[in-house]
Amino acid sequence: MRMKCLFLLALIIGLTVIGVLWLTEPTPGFTEVNALRLRRGMTLQQVESLFNSRANRVYTDSSGCGNCWWEREGLCVSAEFDKNGLLTLAFLSESFEAAVIRHINVNESFLEMLRRWLRL
């Protein structure tokens, strides 16, 4: 009887963990929520996969560093990549021409991410 209870408890915990992971999995698409998931070291391909779209504009300077933009009505994300093609900075704005609304913290720690999720 005790083994059945332990097995049932382990099964419930396992299903709960799977459910939480499934519910918190990022939904692809160009949204502010996904923009806040950007992290230092991501490649352009990873960012495009997260946004489920290619960058609207891509500029590369002579040193090999690049800037990319994703745009839709009311939202623009600007991302800067180093010469190795890894994300270093990202910003949110209302349009390509508008001033920056918010700096995206690409160096966010797990604790900072948890605070943001819990709105603390």
PyMOL commands that place a pseudoatom at each C-alpha (Angstrom):
pseudoatom trace, name=CA, resn=MET, resi=1, chain=A, elem=C, hetatm=0, pos=[0.000, 0.000, 0.000]
pseudoatom trace, name=CA, resn=ARG, resi=2, chain=A, elem=C, hetatm=0, pos=[2.810, 2.396, 0.900]
pseudoatom trace, name=CA, resn=MET, resi=3, chain=A, elem=C, hetatm=0, pos=[4.552, 1.734, -2.444]
pseudoatom trace, name=CA, resn=LYS, resi=4, chain=A, elem=C, hetatm=0, pos=[1.329, 2.509, -4.323]
pseudoatom trace, name=CA, resn=CYS, resi=5, chain=A, elem=C, hetatm=0, pos=[1.035, 5.854, -2.532]
pseudoatom trace, name=CA, resn=LEU, resi=6, chain=A, elem=C, hetatm=0, pos=[4.666, 6.751, -3.267]
pseudoatom trace, name=CA, resn=PHE, resi=7, chain=A, elem=C, hetatm=0, pos=[4.236, 5.761, -6.916]
pseudoatom trace, name=CA, resn=LEU, resi=8, chain=A, elem=C, hetatm=0, pos=[1.043, 7.802, -7.206]
pseudoatom trace, name=CA, resn=LEU, resi=9, chain=A, elem=C, hetatm=0, pos=[2.719, 10.815, -5.573]
pseudoatom trace, name=CA, resn=ALA, resi=10, chain=A, elem=C, hetatm=0, pos=[5.718, 10.545, -7.923]
pseudoatom trace, name=CA, resn=LEU, resi=11, chain=A, elem=C, hetatm=0, pos=[3.368, 10.276, -10.904]
pseudoatom trace, name=CA, resn=ILE, resi=12, chain=A, elem=C, hetatm=0, pos=[1.428, 13.389, -9.848]
pseudoatom trace, name=CA, resn=ILE, resi=13, chain=A, elem=C, hetatm=0, pos=[4.637, 15.370, -9.298]
pseudoatom trace, name=CA, resn=GLY, resi=14, chain=A, elem=C, hetatm=0, pos=[6.028, 14.229, -12.658]
pseudoatom trace, name=CA, resn=LEU, resi=15, chain=A, elem=C, hetatm=0, pos=[2.854, 15.195, -14.527]
pseudoatom trace, name=CA, resn=THR, resi=16, chain=A, elem=C, hetatm=0, pos=[2.778, 18.562, -12.757]
pseudoatom trace, name=CA, resn=VAL, resi=17, chain=A, elem=C, hetatm=0, pos=[6.373, 19.312, -13.794]
pseudoatom trace, name=CA, resn=ILE, resi=18, chain=A, elem=C, hetatm=0, pos=[5.636, 18.316, -17.398]
pseudoatom trace, name=CA, resn=GLY, resi=19, chain=A, elem=C, hetatm=0, pos=[2.502, 20.493, -17.388]
pseudoatom trace, name=CA, resn=VAL, resi=20, chain=A, elem=C, hetatm=0, pos=[4.356, 23.537, -16.038]
pseudoatom trace, name=CA, resn=LEU, resi=21, chain=A, elem=C, hetatm=0, pos=[7.157, 23.124, -18.591]
pseudoatom trace, name=CA, resn=TRP, resi=22, chain=A, elem=C, hetatm=0, pos=[4.623, 22.763, -21.410]
pseudoatom trace, name=CA, resn=LEU, resi=23, chain=A, elem=C, hetatm=0, pos=[2.655, 25.836, -20.309]
pseudoatom trace, name=CA, resn=THR, resi=24, chain=A, elem=C, hetatm=0, pos=[5.751, 28.031, -19.951]
pseudoatom trace, name=CA, resn=GLU, resi=25, chain=A, elem=C, hetatm=0, pos=[7.311, 27.040, -23.271]
pseudoatom trace, name=CA, resn=PRO, resi=26, chain=A, elem=C, hetatm=0, pos=[7.760, 30.146, -25.433]
pseudoatom trace, name=CA, resn=THR, resi=27, chain=A, elem=C, hetatm=0, pos=[5.221, 30.530, -28.208]
pseudoatom trace, name=CA, resn=PRO, resi=28, chain=A, elem=C, hetatm=0, pos=[7.010, 31.549, -31.411]
pseudoatom trace, name=CA, resn=GLY, resi=29, chain=A, elem=C, hetatm=0, pos=[6.060, 34.928, -32.772]
pseudoatom trace, name=CA, resn=PHE, resi=30, chain=A, elem=C, hetatm=0, pos=[7.120, 38.536, -32.779]
pseudoatom trace, name=CA, resn=THR, resi=31, chain=A, elem=C, hetatm=0, pos=[5.786, 39.776, -29.437]
pseudoatom trace, name=CA, resn=GLU, resi=32, chain=A, elem=C, hetatm=0, pos=[7.052, 41.929, -26.587]
pseudoatom trace, name=CA, resn=VAL, resi=33, chain=A, elem=C, hetatm=0, pos=[7.049, 38.854, -24.333]
pseudoatom trace, name=CA, resn=ASN, resi=34, chain=A, elem=C, hetatm=0, pos=[9.380, 36.995, -26.706]
pseudoatom trace, name=CA, resn=ALA, resi=35, chain=A, elem=C, hetatm=0, pos=[11.555, 40.093, -27.081]
pseudoatom trace, name=CA, resn=LEU, resi=36, chain=A, elem=C, hetatm=0, pos=[12.095, 39.993, -23.311]
pseudoatom trace, name=CA, resn=ARG, resi=37, chain=A, elem=C, hetatm=0, pos=[13.364, 36.406, -23.711]
pseudoatom trace, name=CA, resn=LEU, resi=38, chain=A, elem=C, hetatm=0, pos=[16.394, 37.570, -25.689]
pseudoatom trace, name=CA, resn=ARG, resi=39, chain=A, elem=C, hetatm=0, pos=[19.679, 36.629, -24.007]
pseudoatom trace, name=CA, resn=ARG, resi=40, chain=A, elem=C, hetatm=0, pos=[23.317, 37.567, -24.559]
pseudoatom trace, name=CA, resn=GLY, resi=41, chain=A, elem=C, hetatm=0, pos=[25.069, 35.058, -26.784]
pseudoatom trace, name=CA, resn=MET, resi=42, chain=A, elem=C, hetatm=0, pos=[22.038, 34.097, -28.899]
pseudoatom trace, name=CA, resn=THR, resi=43, chain=A, elem=C, hetatm=0, pos=[22.713, 33.857, -32.628]
pseudoatom trace, name=CA, resn=LEU, resi=44, chain=A, elem=C, hetatm=0, pos=[20.661, 35.615, -35.300]
pseudoatom trace, name=CA, resn=GLN, resi=45, chain=A, elem=C, hetatm=0, pos=[19.157, 32.241, -36.230]
pseudoatom trace, name=CA, resn=GLN, resi=46, chain=A, elem=C, hetatm=0, pos=[18.042, 31.656, -32.619]
pseudoatom trace, name=CA, resn=VAL, resi=47, chain=A, elem=C, hetatm=0, pos=[16.442, 35.108, -32.448]
pseudoatom trace, name=CA, resn=GLU, resi=48, chain=A, elem=C, hetatm=0, pos=[14.679, 34.568, -35.787]
pseudoatom trace, name=CA, resn=SER, resi=49, chain=A, elem=C, hetatm=0, pos=[13.446, 31.201, -34.529]
pseudoatom trace, name=CA, resn=LEU, resi=50, chain=A, elem=C, hetatm=0, pos=[12.094, 32.796, -31.336]
pseudoatom trace, name=CA, resn=PHE, resi=51, chain=A, elem=C, hetatm=0, pos=[10.334, 35.538, -33.337]
pseudoatom trace, name=CA, resn=ASN, resi=52, chain=A, elem=C, hetatm=0, pos=[9.297, 33.076, -36.056]
pseudoatom trace, name=CA, resn=SER, resi=53, chain=A, elem=C, hetatm=0, pos=[10.359, 35.640, -38.668]
pseudoatom trace, name=CA, resn=ARG, resi=54, chain=A, elem=C, hetatm=0, pos=[13.428, 36.942, -40.428]
pseudoatom trace, name=CA, resn=ALA, resi=55, chain=A, elem=C, hetatm=0, pos=[14.862, 40.347, -39.565]
pseudoatom trace, name=CA, resn=ASN, resi=56, chain=A, elem=C, hetatm=0, pos=[13.341, 43.217, -41.569]
pseudoatom trace, name=CA, resn=ARG, resi=57, chain=A, elem=C, hetatm=0, pos=[16.613, 45.107, -41.764]
pseudoatom trace, name=CA, resn=VAL, resi=58, chain=A, elem=C, hetatm=0, pos=[20.187, 43.899, -41.343]
pseudoatom trace, name=CA, resn=TYR, resi=59, chain=A, elem=C, hetatm=0, pos=[23.266, 46.139, -41.332]
pseudoatom trace, name=CA, resn=THR, resi=60, chain=A, elem=C, hetatm=0, pos=[26.867, 45.047, -40.899]
pseudoatom trace, name=CA, resn=ASP, resi=61, chain=A, elem=C, hetatm=0, pos=[29.771, 47.427, -40.337]
pseudoatom trace, name=CA, resn=SER, resi=62, chain=A, elem=C, hetatm=0, pos=[33.373, 46.990, -41.461]
pseudoatom trace, name=CA, resn=SER, resi=63, chain=A, elem=C, hetatm=0, pos=[34.371, 45.228, -38.214]
pseudoatom trace, name=CA, resn=GLY, resi=64, chain=A, elem=C, hetatm=0, pos=[31.782, 42.501, -38.765]
pseudoatom trace, name=CA, resn=CYS, resi=65, chain=A, elem=C, hetatm=0, pos=[29.390, 43.682, -36.058]
pseudoatom trace, name=CA, resn=GLY, resi=66, chain=A, elem=C, hetatm=0, pos=[25.762, 43.875, -37.103]
pseudoatom trace, name=CA, resn=ASN, resi=67, chain=A, elem=C, hetatm=0, pos=[22.398, 45.418, -36.245]
pseudoatom trace, name=CA, resn=CYS, resi=68, chain=A, elem=C, hetatm=0, pos=[19.048, 43.798, -36.994]
pseudoatom trace, name=CA, resn=TRP, resi=69, chain=A, elem=C, hetatm=0, pos=[15.480, 45.051, -36.665]
pseudoatom trace, name=CA, resn=TRP, resi=70, chain=A, elem=C, hetatm=0, pos=[12.144, 43.328, -36.465]
pseudoatom trace, name=CA, resn=GLU, resi=71, chain=A, elem=C, hetatm=0, pos=[9.071, 45.488, -36.950]
pseudoatom trace, name=CA, resn=ARG, resi=72, chain=A, elem=C, hetatm=0, pos=[5.318, 45.310, -36.897]
pseudoatom trace, name=CA, resn=GLU, resi=73, chain=A, elem=C, hetatm=0, pos=[2.743, 47.972, -36.129]
pseudoatom trace, name=CA, resn=GLY, resi=74, chain=A, elem=C, hetatm=0, pos=[3.415, 49.349, -32.659]
pseudoatom trace, name=CA, resn=LEU, resi=75, chain=A, elem=C, hetatm=0, pos=[6.504, 47.264, -31.910]
pseudoatom trace, name=CA, resn=CYS, resi=76, chain=A, elem=C, hetatm=0, pos=[10.108, 47.352, -33.072]
pseudoatom trace, name=CA, resn=VAL, resi=77, chain=A, elem=C, hetatm=0, pos=[13.039, 45.371, -31.678]
pseudoatom trace, name=CA, resn=SER, resi=78, chain=A, elem=C, hetatm=0, pos=[16.609, 46.375, -32.441]
pseudoatom trace, name=CA, resn=ALA, resi=79, chain=A, elem=C, hetatm=0, pos=[19.350, 43.830, -31.757]
pseudoatom trace, name=CA, resn=GLU, resi=80, chain=A, elem=C, hetatm=0, pos=[23.107, 44.279, -31.933]
pseudoatom trace, name=CA, resn=PHE, resi=81, chain=A, elem=C, hetatm=0, pos=[25.425, 41.366, -32.689]
pseudoatom trace, name=CA, resn=ASP, resi=82, chain=A, elem=C, hetatm=0, pos=[29.210, 41.180, -32.250]
pseudoatom trace, name=CA, resn=LYS, resi=83, chain=A, elem=C, hetatm=0, pos=[31.679, 40.083, -34.940]
pseudoatom trace, name=CA, resn=ASN, resi=84, chain=A, elem=C, hetatm=0, pos=[31.075, 36.427, -33.945]
pseudoatom trace, name=CA, resn=GLY, resi=85, chain=A, elem=C, hetatm=0, pos=[27.346, 36.833, -34.627]
pseudoatom trace, name=CA, resn=LEU, resi=86, chain=A, elem=C, hetatm=0, pos=[26.310, 36.703, -30.954]
pseudoatom trace, name=CA, resn=LEU, resi=87, chain=A, elem=C, hetatm=0, pos=[23.702, 39.010, -29.397]
pseudoatom trace, name=CA, resn=THR, resi=88, chain=A, elem=C, hetatm=0, pos=[25.129, 41.772, -27.205]
pseudoatom trace, name=CA, resn=LEU, resi=89, chain=A, elem=C, hetatm=0, pos=[22.317, 44.378, -26.851]
pseudoatom trace, name=CA, resn=ALA, resi=90, chain=A, elem=C, hetatm=0, pos=[18.608, 44.693, -27.599]
pseudoatom trace, name=CA, resn=PHE, resi=91, chain=A, elem=C, hetatm=0, pos=[16.056, 47.513, -27.417]
pseudoatom trace, name=CA, resn=LEU, resi=92, chain=A, elem=C, hetatm=0, pos=[12.284, 47.924, -27.755]
pseudoatom trace, name=CA, resn=SER, resi=93, chain=A, elem=C, hetatm=0, pos=[10.578, 50.882, -29.417]
pseudoatom trace, name=CA, resn=GLU, resi=94, chain=A, elem=C, hetatm=0, pos=[7.251, 51.710, -31.054]
pseudoatom trace, name=CA, resn=SER, resi=95, chain=A, elem=C, hetatm=0, pos=[8.723, 51.976, -34.556]
pseudoatom trace, name=CA, resn=PHE, resi=96, chain=A, elem=C, hetatm=0, pos=[12.023, 52.026, -36.416]
pseudoatom trace, name=CA, resn=GLU, resi=97, chain=A, elem=C, hetatm=0, pos=[12.139, 55.839, -36.288]
pseudoatom trace, name=CA, resn=ALA, resi=98, chain=A, elem=C, hetatm=0, pos=[10.878, 56.215, -32.677]
pseudoatom trace, name=CA, resn=ALA, resi=99, chain=A, elem=C, hetatm=0, pos=[13.024, 56.650, -29.599]
pseudoatom trace, name=CA, resn=VAL, resi=100, chain=A, elem=C, hetatm=0, pos=[13.919, 53.614, -27.517]
pseudoatom trace, name=CA, resn=ILE, resi=101, chain=A, elem=C, hetatm=0, pos=[11.183, 52.753, -25.025]
pseudoatom trace, name=CA, resn=ARG, resi=102, chain=A, elem=C, hetatm=0, pos=[12.950, 50.036, -23.119]
pseudoatom trace, name=CA, resn=HIS, resi=103, chain=A, elem=C, hetatm=0, pos=[16.357, 48.440, -22.917]
pseudoatom trace, name=CA, resn=ILE, resi=104, chain=A, elem=C, hetatm=0, pos=[16.083, 44.634, -22.903]
pseudoatom trace, name=CA, resn=ASN, resi=105, chain=A, elem=C, hetatm=0, pos=[18.276, 43.161, -20.182]
pseudoatom trace, name=CA, resn=VAL, resi=106, chain=A, elem=C, hetatm=0, pos=[20.013, 40.405, -22.156]
pseudoatom trace, name=CA, resn=ASN, resi=107, chain=A, elem=C, hetatm=0, pos=[22.151, 39.598, -19.079]
pseudoatom trace, name=CA, resn=GLU, resi=108, chain=A, elem=C, hetatm=0, pos=[19.171, 38.872, -16.829]
pseudoatom trace, name=CA, resn=SER, resi=109, chain=A, elem=C, hetatm=0, pos=[19.933, 36.378, -14.061]
pseudoatom trace, name=CA, resn=PHE, resi=110, chain=A, elem=C, hetatm=0, pos=[17.566, 33.562, -13.110]
pseudoatom trace, name=CA, resn=LEU, resi=111, chain=A, elem=C, hetatm=0, pos=[16.508, 35.490, -9.986]
pseudoatom trace, name=CA, resn=GLU, resi=112, chain=A, elem=C, hetatm=0, pos=[15.757, 38.639, -12.027]
pseudoatom trace, name=CA, resn=MET, resi=113, chain=A, elem=C, hetatm=0, pos=[13.774, 36.556, -14.522]
pseudoatom trace, name=CA, resn=LEU, resi=114, chain=A, elem=C, hetatm=0, pos=[11.798, 34.970, -11.679]
pseudoatom trace, name=CA, resn=ARG, resi=115, chain=A, elem=C, hetatm=0, pos=[11.016, 38.424, -10.241]
pseudoatom trace, name=CA, resn=ARG, resi=116, chain=A, elem=C, hetatm=0, pos=[9.839, 39.617, -13.661]
pseudoatom trace, name=CA, resn=TRP, resi=117, chain=A, elem=C, hetatm=0, pos=[7.606, 36.563, -14.107]
pseudoatom trace, name=CA, resn=LEU, resi=118, chain=A, elem=C, hetatm=0, pos=[6.089, 37.016, -10.635]
pseudoatom trace, name=CA, resn=ARG, resi=119, chain=A, elem=C, hetatm=0, pos=[5.860, 40.805, -11.164]
pseudoatom trace, name=CA, resn=LEU, resi=120, chain=A, elem=C, hetatm=0, pos=[7.767, 41.506, -7.939]
for i in range(1, 120): cmd.bond("trace and resi %d" % i, "trace and resi %d" % (i + 1))
show_as sticks, trace
zoom trace
